[in-house]
Structures are given as structure tokens and as C-alpha cells.
């Protein structure tokens, strides 16, 4: 497998994740990042942490729902968590530090 093949596969996978997240966001009315808050008052990041914990718990106990794509669901929740964290930060504070060529240097915590 060449670097081009790998880059193509990564791009296709990321596009699939993007497509699914945007479709679900439209279908569910942005419920992950702008919840209705009928019962829970937790912020979106904490609510996503709970969804991630629940998904991992069902996976670990072998109680996944038929038809679920647990891996894709977890990736989606993690992307949404990252988006929620980014939206809470001032615009000048990135979640990651990128080099001049766009390469990942390190994650910024806090």
C-alpha cells in the first residue's frame, strides 16, 4: 500500500464521518451541542461524556444494539466533544498546535 493509497483511505473515512455527523445533526436538531435541557442541566461536553461512557459500557458488556456501528458512533461522539470544547474556548486558543506546514505538533490542554 502506498502513501497515496493510505491518504485516499483516510480522506474517504473522514468524509464518511463528516457525512454521518452532518446528517445526524440535521435529523436530531443539533441536540448534542444545543440540547433542550428538559431533565439534564449538564453542559454539552459533559452530556457527550455520558453518551461516550454509555456506548463504551454497552460495548464492554457485549450489549450492543443490532445495527449499531459502535466504532462510528464513538468517533462521532468524540468529534462532537472536540467541537463542543472548541466552541467554549476563545477563538485565539486552539485545541491543537499546528506547524507551519499544517502538521500536528501537540495538543493543548486546559
Beta strands, then each sheet from edge to edge (+ up, - down):
strand 1: 96-98
strand 2: 104-107
sheet 1: 1+ 2-
end
